[in-house]
C-alpha cells in the first residue's frame, strides 16, 4: 500500500519575479515502515543486551540506552514515541 501526498512549492530561478512551480511527492509505503520498525526493534534488543551487561559494543551509540550514575537502562518512553511516528 502506498499513500502519496502532493505539495506545490515555488522553485526560484534567476528570474525572481516569476517563480516556476514544482511538485513534491511524499510517499508512505508499508514495506518501508516495516523495515523501519524492524530496525528499531533490533536497536532495542541491543540496548537490552547492553543494559543486562551481556554486550559492551554500542554503549555510546545506542539512542535507547540511558546511562545515569553507572546504571544502564532502556528508555521505554523514547521507544514508544519512535514507534508511534513510524
PyMOL commands that set and color helices and strands:
alter all, ss='L'
color gray80, all
select helices_A, chain A and resi 30-52+76-84
alter helices_A, ss='H'
color red, helices_A
select strands_A, chain A and resi 2-11+20-29+65-68+71-74
alter strands_A, ss='S'
color yellow, strands_A
deselect
rebuild
show_as cartoon
